[in-house]
Amino acid sequence: MGSMKKVLIITYYWPPSGGAGVQRWLKFVKYLRQFGWEPIVFTPENPEAPAIDNSLLKDIPENLTILKTKIWEPYNLYKSFIGQKKDEKINAGFLTEKKKPGLTEKISVWIRGNWFIPDARKFWIKPSVEFLSEYLKKNPVDAMVSTGPPHSMHLIALGLKKKLNNMPGNSQVSWLADFRDPWTNIDFYDKLKLTKSSDEKHKKLELEVLKNADKVVVVSWNWAKDFEKIFKRNYEVITNGYDEEDFDQSPSKPDDKFSISHIGAMNKDRNPHEFWKALKELLDENDSLKKDLKLRLIGKNDISVIESIERNGLKGFTETISYLPHNEVLKQICTSQLLLLPLNDTPNTLGIIPGKIFEYLAAKRPIFAIGNENGDSARIIREANAGVVCDFRNKEKIKQELKKKYEEYKNGNLKINSEKIDIHSRKNKTAELASVLNSLS
């Protein structure tokens, strides 16, 4: 192998920050050297992290260059405005654990949507462009990557590309923009209470990124189609994946109980109403299920989820754990009898592929998905032969499939014979990324 090419990665989320946003690029960085690329990571020194997870630090490659600068974010002002303590975490994606958002929360959403465009990290854009343009003069790279959300990361890369390419004697810097979520097609965009001019500003910035990036990568096939409607170009699809090294090769013994687990945040749009109703009906009809059932929810849950569970008489069967380090989460899913995957019941649902789906696949326990049967998540589950997908509103099918799974559990043969899972390994995904990067330089 010849000398390594260098790639600068602009990311807001980086260990010890936990949560879903950090996984994708941590794993790419872990494996990039095997494919001829030396990563250099640029990230804030003092980010507003959704959680702290020191178990992720082991994945950072040795002698990795990590550049950090301070970021100023308006979160402390925001927190004091809505009456939150400074050390409290802010939930992503409009998940609320309170009964009803008060007037101050509604005003703060308006401020968030209309004053901080594209997001509250906008104050880091200008200083980052200054810092990185100086750094890159002395330390040139072969390509750069921005990953969003937050989409301010794309605006740093856009500013950097414009600045470097206008400097005399500077060679062009190739830029790959990676969208882990859509921008104006995100499921909560309509909840941002945007004025007409703010909406236009978001759309203008999004279009500028899509036009100016040399390559754009998205995480699902349907989202690529959605982006094509905004700006016609070629979009590369690289889904998320699972890391083989995170999974102990010795098979885990499943729980004695009929355990149904969900990991990650469950916001209002993901609340599987018909699933809870079907489960209640089965409990009413089957006394042995009352002895066997255990619901395990690991992660934050919207108040509506907790209310649905209580309304359907499931509270006594439910264990809620607000946060576990990633390595502990994986142990839990490997021993669960059934893995619940509720998808967002929103207009962009076809393209939603939660990162957890790949870890569910690797855990080799049956997946029970509630969502659109024609969506990208359903396609992945079908191709891997890894479980069932029931439509959001089809309570009868949900109930039938749950009953079947419970009978299999009682007979000691609740398992799946999944196949072709290795195409979703993080190493294989990094090979796909490296080939996109190679086409740039």
N, C-alpha and C positions, 0 to 999 in steps of 0.2 A: 504493500500500500504506500502511495506517495505521501507527501506531507499533508497534514490536516488542513482542511479549510475551516474558516472561523465564521461563526454565526452569533450575532448579538440578539438576545431574546429580551424583549421589554414586557415584563409581566408584573401585575400588581400583587398577585398571590404567590407566596413562596414560604416554605417552612421557616419558622415554626408555626406559621398560619395553618390552621386545619380547614376542614370543609371541602366541598366538592371542587371548588374553583382551582385548587392548587394541584390536584392530581395529574391532570393532562400534561402540563409542561414539566413537572417534576420528573415524570416517567420518561418523557422524550429526552430530557437532559441526561437522565441516567444512562440511556442506551445510545445516544448520538455518536459517541466516540467510536463505537463498533462499526459505524457506517461512514467514517472518514470526516466527521464534523466535530470541531471543538467548540462547545457552547460557552458563551459569556453572558451572564445573567445580570440584567439591570432591574432593580426592584426598590421600593421605598424602605427606608430605615425604620420608620415608625408607622406602619399601616394600621388601619382599623380592621382587625382580623375578626371573622365570625367566631373563631375558636382557636385555641392554641393546642397543637398536637406535636409533641416532641418525638413521637415514634416515627415521624416522616424524615427526620434528619438523617437517618441511616441511608436513605436513597440518594443523597447528594454525593456526586462523584468526588474523589480526592482531588485536591489542588484545582478545584473549579474557581475561575475568576467570577466573583460576585461583586457587582458595583452597587453601592447603596447611597442614596441621598435622602435628606429629610423631606417629608411632604407635609404641607399644611392643609388640613381638611376642616370644613366647617362643622364637623360632627359634635364638638363640645357645645357649640352654640345651639345646634339642633336638639341635642339631648337636654340641655337646660330649658329650652323652649317647651319640649313635650314632657318635662318633669322626670327625665331618666337620669340615673347617676352616671358620673363620668366613666366608671369602669364597667357599666352595663354594655352588653353587645347589642348591635342593631341587627334585626332579622332581615334576611334577604327576601325579595319577591313578595312583598306585601303579606307576609305571614304575621298574624297578630295573635298573641296569647291572651289578650284582654277581651272583655265582653264586647264593647263597641268602641270604635275609635272616636275620641272626643273632638271638639271643634279645633283644639290646638293641633291634633294629629292631622286633621284634614287640611288645615292651613299649611302645616309643615310639608305635606305631600305636594301642595301647590307650589311652595317655595322650591322644593327639591326639583320638581319638573321644569319650572320656568326660569329659575335663577341659575341653576347649576347644569349647564348644557355642555357636553352630553351627560355629565354626572358630577358628583361632589369631588372628584379627583382632578377637576379641570385646572386647579391652581398649580398642579405639578407639571403641566404641559410645557410652559415656557422655560422654567428653570432646567427641566430635563433636556430640552432641545439644546440649550446653551451648554450644559455639562457634557452631553454625549457628543456634540459636534467637536468640542475640544479634545475629548478622549479619542475619538475616531481619527482625528488628524494625526495623532501620534501612534495609534493602534488600529490600523485599517482592518476591516472585516470583509468577508466575501458576500455576506447577506445579512439582512436583519429581519426579525420577526416581531410582530406585535400581536398580543392575544387579548381579546376582550370578550365579555365585559370585565371591568369598566372600559368603555370605548375611548376614554381619554388616552389609553395606551396606543390606540391607532392614530390618534391626533399627534402624539409625540413622534411616531414613526413618519407620519405625513410631513410634519414640520422639519424633521431631520432630513428627509429625502430632498425636500425643496431647498433647504439651506446648503446641504453638501453639494448638490448638483449645480448650484449657482456659484459655488466657489471656484475661482480660477485654478486650473491644474488638478481639480479633483475628479477622480473617476466616479462613474455612476454607482450608487449603492442599490442593490436589488432588494426589494421589500416584499415579504410574504405577510399578509394580514390573516390572522386565524380567528374565526368567530365561533366561540364555544356556545353562544346563544345569538339569536337574531338581535337587531338593533330596533328599528321602528316596528318590526313584526313580533317583538317579544310579547308574551301573553299578558303582561300588565301595563303595556304602553297606554292603553285607553284609560287606565286608572291614574295616570300622572296629572290629570286635570290641566292639560296644556292649552295655552292660548294659541290662536291661529299662527302668530309669528313664531312662537316657540316650536310648534310642530314643524313649521317650514324650516327652521334653523336645524333641527335634528335631521330632517330629510336631506338638507343641503350638505351637511357634514358627512352623513352616511354615504351619499352619492360621491362625494369627493374622495373618500377612502376607497370605495369600490372602483372608481375610475383610475386612481393613481397607483394603487398597489400592483406590483408585477404579477403576483399570484394571490388568489383568495382561497382559503381553505375553510370549509364548513364541516359540521359534525354529522349531518344527515342528508339523505337524498332529497327529501321533500323541502328541506330548508334551502337547498341549492336552487330548487325550482322557484321558491319564493324570492330569493335574491335576484334570480334572472329577470323577474318581473320589474324589479327596481332598476337594474342595470344589466344589459345583456353582455355576458362575457363567459369565459369558461371557468367554472367553479370546481375545485378539487374537493372530493369528499374523503375525509379521514375520520372515521368514527373514533370514539374513545375505546378503551380496552381494559384488560386486567393484566396484572403483573404476576407471572408464574412464580416468581420468587416470594410473593406474599402468601402463597398457599403452600402449607406444609404438605408434602407428598403422601404422608400416612393418612388413610381415610379416617374421617371423624365418625364417631358413633352418633346417630341422630338422637335427639331428645326422647325421653320416654313419653312425654306428653305430646298431644297433637298440637305442636307449636306452629303458629303462623307469624312470621316476622316481617317487619318493614324497617328498612334503614334509611336515614336521611330525613330531610324536612318534608312534612306533609302540609301544604298550604290549602286554602279553601278550595281552589280549583282541582286539587287532587283528592279531595275527600270522596271516597267511593261509597256514596249513599246506599246504592242497591246491594253492595257487598255486605254492609252491616245488617241490612234488613234480612237478607238471605240467611245470614249466620244466626240471627235471632229466631227465624222460623225453624231452622234445623235444630236449634237448642230446645225449642218448645216441643218438637216432635221426637227428640231422641235423648233419653236420660243419660245414656253412657257418654254422650258428647259433653255433657255438663261436667263429668269427672275428668275428661281427657283434654279439654280445650285450654290452650294458653295463647293469648295474643301478646306479642312483644313489639313495642314501638320504640325504636332507638333513633332519637333525633327530636327536633322541635316539631310540635304539632299546633296547627291553628286551633283556636278556640272552637270553631265549628266542628272539627274532627272529634274533640273531646265531648262536645254536646251530642253528636250523633252516637257515639259509643254509649254514653249514659242513657240516651233516649231508647236505645235498643237493648238495654239491660245487659250490656257487655262489660261494664266497669269492673265487676268482680273477677273477670277472666283476663284483665289487661294489665300488663306491666309496662310503665313508660320510663325510659332512661333518656335524659335530655342530651347527653353527649358521651361518647366513648372514643378513646383513641382508635385510629384506623385498624391497627393490628388486632385490637379486642373485638371490633365490629366483625372482622372476617371470621373470627372463631365462632361468633354467634350465628352467622349465616350458614356456616358449614354444618352446624348441628341442628338447624331448624328443619322441621318436617316439610314446611311449605314457605315459599318466599313471595310475599305480596308486593306487586308492582302496580300501584294505581298511577295512571297517567293524567296529565292536565286536561280537563274537559274544556278546552279553549279552541279558538279558530285555528291556531297553528299546531294542533295536536298531532297531525300526520307526521310531522318531522321530529317530534320529541322522542329522544333516546336518552333516558337518564343514565348517567355514568354507572350507577349501581347495577344496571342490567348485565354488564360484563362480569362483574364480581359474582353476581347471582349465577351466571353461566359456569364460572370457574368453580363455584362451591358445589356444583353438580347436585343441587337439590331442586325439586320441581318448582317452576315459576308459575305464579297465578297472577296474570296481568288483567287489569281492568282498563279498557281503552278502545280506541278505534281498531277494528279488526283488519283494516287495510293500511294501517300506519307502518312507519319504519321499525318501531319496536316489535310489532307483531311479526314483521318479516324476519327479523333476527331470531326471534324465539322459534318460529316455524322452521327456518333453515337449520337451526341447531337441534331441532326436535327436543326442546328444553322445557315444555310446559304448555299451558293453555292461555288463550286470550278471550275474554268475554267483553262484549260491548258495554259501555257505561250504563245503559238503561235496561239491559236484558237480565232482569232479576232471576227469571226462570232458569236460564242457562247457567248463571253464576251458582244458583242453588244446586242444580243438577251436578255440576262439575265439582263443587265442594263436597257434596255427598259421596261422589265417586272417590275423591281423594281420601276422605275419611274412612271409607270402606277398605281402600288399599292399605291405609295406615293400620287399621284393625287386623288385617290379614298379614301384616309384616312385609308388604311389598310395595310401599310407596317410594318409588325411585324413578329416575329417568335414565335413558340410555342416550345421552346427548352426543352429538357428533360435530365434527368440523369446528370445534371451539377454538383451536389454536390459531385460526386466522385472526382472532380478536386479541391475541397476546400483545402486550405493550411493545415487545421487541419487533414483532411484525409490523405494528403500526409505525414504529420509528423508521423501519426500512421504507415504508411508503412516504413518510415525511422527507427522508434523506433524498429519495428520488425526485421529489418536487423541488427541494433545495438545489439539487444537482442541475435541474433544468433551468435554474435561474442564473447560475454562475458560469 
